[in-house]
């Protein structure tokens, strides 16, 4: 059994946006407050995080775990990587933290976080990592769990989605090729990004996300990577088909 905790369900600016007077940003409903997108996925005694954005410290204080086995990265954008310095408490307790990503992500992290990624002349307070380079063509194993990478296109950038058992996590989606859709058959739970109502050049809008759900046919779907332009949580939730839901920060679900 997998336990999934939504650490954040917002887009790159989060909700509320700094200085915004948009009604959703002014909402008092806690489900309309969204940190940058990330999840914890746990099974047996293992805890892996997918993406490590700028709200990572705040998210882990709210949803504490005793140890962090590793981080899987979807892609290199700042809202998915900017929290890496805050892996230090886990590093101080555990030693090197496992990073799982494609080579393009590691190339970006080597530039932006050289003090973490480079073990030469290491500052004594900096964390260190173990690298696992993956490719969308090949499954891999973490703690006896088979993981299937899913290639997604985020405009012209390749993003990695992940399937664990009958659960799949796909964020920053615009298009998915047919052969990658084939990897998503017979899902119990799909987590899929749905940015807003209006079309966007690099993200699915709500209409496109619902069409992709109809194509994949999971038993249950949760939308994430949500902007204020999607609308109020409760209003959008009430308009969705049965077994399609909006995720919200700190939500916990299970899957096989």
C-alpha positions as CSV (number, residue, x, y, z in Angstrom):
1,X,0.0,0.0,0.0
2,X,1.2,3.5,-0.9
3,X,0.5,6.6,1.1
4,X,0.7,9.9,-0.8
5,X,0.9,13.2,1.0
6,X,0.4,16.4,-1.1
7,X,3.0,18.8,0.2
8,X,2.0,21.5,-2.3
9,X,-0.5,21.7,-5.1
10,X,0.2,25.2,-6.5
11,X,1.8,26.5,-9.5
12,X,5.2,28.4,-9.7
13,X,4.0,31.5,-7.8
14,X,1.9,29.6,-5.3
15,X,-1.5,30.9,-4.0
16,X,-1.8,33.6,-2.8
17,X,0.5,35.4,-5.2
18,X,2.5,38.1,-3.6
19,X,0.6,41.4,-3.8
20,X,-2.3,40.0,-5.7
21,X,-5.9,41.2,-5.1
22,X,-7.4,38.4,-7.2
23,X,-10.4,37.0,-5.3
24,X,-8.9,33.5,-5.1
25,X,-5.7,34.9,-3.6
26,X,-7.9,36.7,-1.0
27,X,-9.9,33.6,-0.1
28,X,-10.1,32.5,3.5
29,X,-10.6,28.9,2.6
30,X,-7.4,26.9,3.5
31,X,-7.9,24.8,0.4
32,X,-7.3,27.9,-1.7
33,X,-3.8,28.3,-0.1
34,X,-1.3,26.4,-2.3
35,X,2.4,25.9,-1.8
36,X,4.6,24.8,-4.8
37,X,3.9,21.4,-6.1
38,X,5.4,18.3,-4.4
39,X,4.4,15.0,-2.8
40,X,5.7,12.5,-0.4
41,X,5.2,8.9,-1.4
42,X,5.6,6.3,1.3
43,X,5.5,2.5,1.5
44,X,6.7,0.1,4.2
45,X,9.2,2.3,6.1
46,X,10.4,4.2,3.0
47,X,9.8,7.9,2.2
48,X,10.5,9.5,-1.2
49,X,9.7,13.1,-2.2
50,X,8.9,14.0,-5.8
51,X,10.3,17.5,-6.4
52,X,11.8,19.8,-3.8
53,X,10.6,23.3,-4.4
54,X,11.1,26.6,-2.5
55,X,8.5,25.7,0.2
56,X,10.2,22.4,1.1
57,X,11.1,23.4,4.7
58,X,7.7,24.7,5.4
59,X,6.1,21.6,3.9
60,X,8.2,19.1,5.9
61,X,7.5,21.0,9.1
62,X,3.8,20.6,8.5
63,X,4.2,16.9,7.3
64,X,7.2,15.5,9.2
65,X,8.8,12.3,8.3
66,X,11.6,10.5,10.3
67,X,13.9,10.1,7.3
68,X,14.1,10.8,3.6
69,X,15.2,8.0,1.4
70,X,15.5,10.2,-1.7
71,X,14.1,12.8,-4.1
72,X,12.8,12.1,-7.6
73,X,12.8,15.1,-9.9
74,X,10.3,15.7,-12.6
75,X,12.4,18.6,-14.2
76,X,14.8,21.4,-13.4
77,X,12.5,24.4,-13.1
78,X,12.9,26.5,-9.9
79,X,9.5,25.7,-8.4
80,X,10.6,22.0,-8.5
81,X,14.2,22.3,-7.3
82,X,14.8,25.6,-5.3
83,X,14.4,24.0,-1.9
84,X,17.4,21.7,-2.1
85,X,19.4,23.5,0.6
86,X,16.8,22.4,3.1
87,X,17.7,18.7,2.7
88,X,20.5,19.5,5.2
89,X,18.7,18.2,8.4
90,X,18.2,14.8,6.7
91,X,21.8,14.8,5.5
92,X,23.1,15.5,8.9
93,X,21.2,12.5,10.3
94,X,21.5,10.1,7.4
95,X,24.4,11.0,5.2
96,X,24.1,11.4,1.5
97,X,20.6,11.8,0.0
98,X,19.7,9.9,-3.1
99,X,18.7,12.0,-6.1
100,X,16.8,10.4,-9.0
101,X,16.6,12.3,-12.3
102,X,17.5,12.4,-15.9
103,X,20.8,13.7,-17.0
104,X,19.4,17.1,-18.1
105,X,18.2,17.7,-14.5
106,X,21.6,16.8,-13.1
107,X,23.3,19.1,-15.6
108,X,21.1,22.0,-14.3
109,X,21.6,21.1,-10.6
110,X,25.4,21.0,-11.2
111,X,25.2,24.6,-12.3
112,X,22.7,26.0,-9.8
113,X,23.7,24.0,-6.7
114,X,27.4,23.3,-7.3
115,X,28.1,23.5,-3.5
116,X,25.8,20.5,-3.0
117,X,26.5,18.5,-6.2
118,X,30.3,18.9,-6.3
119,X,32.1,16.9,-3.6
120,X,35.4,18.6,-4.1
121,X,36.5,21.3,-1.6
122,X,33.2,20.8,0.2
123,X,32.0,23.4,2.7
124,X,31.5,21.4,5.9
125,X,27.8,22.4,6.3
126,X,26.8,21.6,2.8
127,X,24.8,18.4,2.0
128,X,25.9,15.7,-0.4
129,X,24.0,13.5,-2.7
130,X,24.0,10.1,-4.4
131,X,23.1,10.2,-8.1
132,X,20.8,7.8,-9.9
133,X,20.5,8.8,-13.6
134,X,17.4,7.5,-15.2
135,X,15.8,7.6,-18.7
136,X,12.2,7.4,-19.7
137,X,12.9,4.2,-21.7
138,X,13.8,2.1,-18.7
139,X,12.0,1.1,-15.5
140,X,14.1,1.1,-12.3
141,X,13.7,-0.1,-8.8
142,X,13.6,1.7,-5.4
143,X,13.4,-0.4,-2.2
144,X,12.0,-3.4,-4.2
145,X,9.3,-1.1,-5.8
146,X,9.3,-1.0,-9.6
147,X,9.1,2.6,-10.9
148,X,8.1,3.3,-14.5
149,X,9.2,6.7,-15.8
150,X,6.7,8.5,-18.1
151,X,8.0,11.0,-20.7
152,X,5.9,14.2,-20.7
153,X,6.4,17.4,-22.7
154,X,6.1,20.7,-20.9
155,X,6.1,22.9,-24.1
156,X,9.5,21.9,-25.5
157,X,11.0,20.6,-22.2
158,X,11.0,16.9,-21.4
159,X,9.6,16.2,-17.9
160,X,9.5,13.0,-16.1
161,X,6.3,11.5,-14.7
162,X,6.4,8.4,-12.4
163,X,4.3,5.3,-12.0
164,X,4.6,3.4,-8.7
165,X,2.4,0.3,-8.8
166,X,-1.1,1.5,-9.7
167,X,-0.4,5.1,-8.9
168,X,1.0,7.7,-11.3
169,X,2.2,11.3,-10.8
170,X,2.3,13.7,-13.8
171,X,2.9,17.3,-13.4
172,X,3.7,20.2,-15.8
173,X,2.0,18.3,-18.6
174,X,1.1,19.7,-22.0
175,X,1.4,16.7,-24.2
176,X,2.1,12.9,-23.8
177,X,3.0,10.6,-26.7
178,X,0.9,7.5,-27.3
179,X,3.6,5.1,-26.3
180,X,3.9,6.9,-22.9
181,X,0.1,6.9,-22.5
182,X,0.3,3.1,-22.9
183,X,2.3,3.0,-19.6
184,X,-0.6,4.4,-17.7
185,X,-3.2,1.6,-18.2
186,X,-5.1,0.3,-15.2
187,X,-4.3,3.0,-12.7
188,X,-6.0,3.2,-9.4
189,X,-5.0,6.8,-8.9
190,X,-3.7,9.4,-11.3
191,X,-2.3,12.8,-10.2
192,X,-2.3,15.2,-13.1
193,X,-1.6,18.9,-13.5
194,X,-4.5,21.3,-14.4
195,X,-3.4,24.9,-14.4
196,X,-6.3,27.1,-15.2
197,X,-9.5,27.5,-17.3
198,X,-7.9,29.4,-20.3
199,X,-5.4,27.6,-22.6
200,X,-1.7,27.8,-21.8
201,X,1.3,27.1,-24.1
202,X,3.0,24.7,-21.7
203,X,0.4,23.4,-19.3
204,X,-2.9,21.5,-19.6
205,X,-5.9,23.7,-18.9
206,X,-8.9,22.2,-17.2
207,X,-10.6,21.1,-20.4
208,X,-7.5,19.4,-21.7
209,X,-6.8,17.7,-18.3
210,X,-10.3,16.3,-18.3
211,X,-9.8,15.0,-21.8
212,X,-6.6,13.3,-20.8
213,X,-8.4,11.7,-17.8
214,X,-10.9,10.3,-20.3
215,X,-8.1,8.9,-22.4
216,X,-6.2,7.3,-19.5
217,X,-9.3,6.1,-17.6
218,X,-7.9,5.8,-14.1
219,X,-10.3,4.8,-11.3
220,X,-9.7,8.1,-9.5
221,X,-7.9,11.4,-10.4
222,X,-6.6,14.3,-8.4
223,X,-5.6,17.5,-10.2
224,X,-2.6,19.5,-9.0
225,X,-0.2,22.3,-10.1
226,X,-3.2,24.7,-9.8
227,X,-3.1,28.4,-10.3
228,X,-5.5,31.0,-8.9
229,X,-7.0,31.3,-12.4
230,X,-8.6,27.9,-12.1
231,X,-11.0,29.4,-9.5
232,X,-12.1,28.7,-6.0
233,X,-11.4,25.2,-4.8
234,X,-14.9,24.4,-3.6
235,X,-16.6,25.7,-6.8
236,X,-14.3,23.8,-9.1
237,X,-14.5,20.6,-7.1
238,X,-18.3,20.7,-7.2
239,X,-18.2,21.0,-11.0
240,X,-15.9,18.0,-11.7
241,X,-17.0,14.5,-12.8
242,X,-17.4,11.7,-10.3
243,X,-14.0,10.3,-9.2
244,X,-12.1,13.5,-10.4
245,X,-11.1,15.8,-7.6
246,X,-8.9,18.8,-6.9
247,X,-6.0,18.0,-4.6
248,X,-5.2,20.4,-1.8
249,X,-2.1,21.0,0.4
250,X,-1.7,18.3,3.2
251,X,-4.2,16.0,1.6
252,X,-3.3,12.3,2.2
253,X,-4.6,9.5,0.0
254,X,-3.7,5.8,-0.5
255,X,-3.2,3.6,-3.6
256,X,-1.9,0.1,-4.4
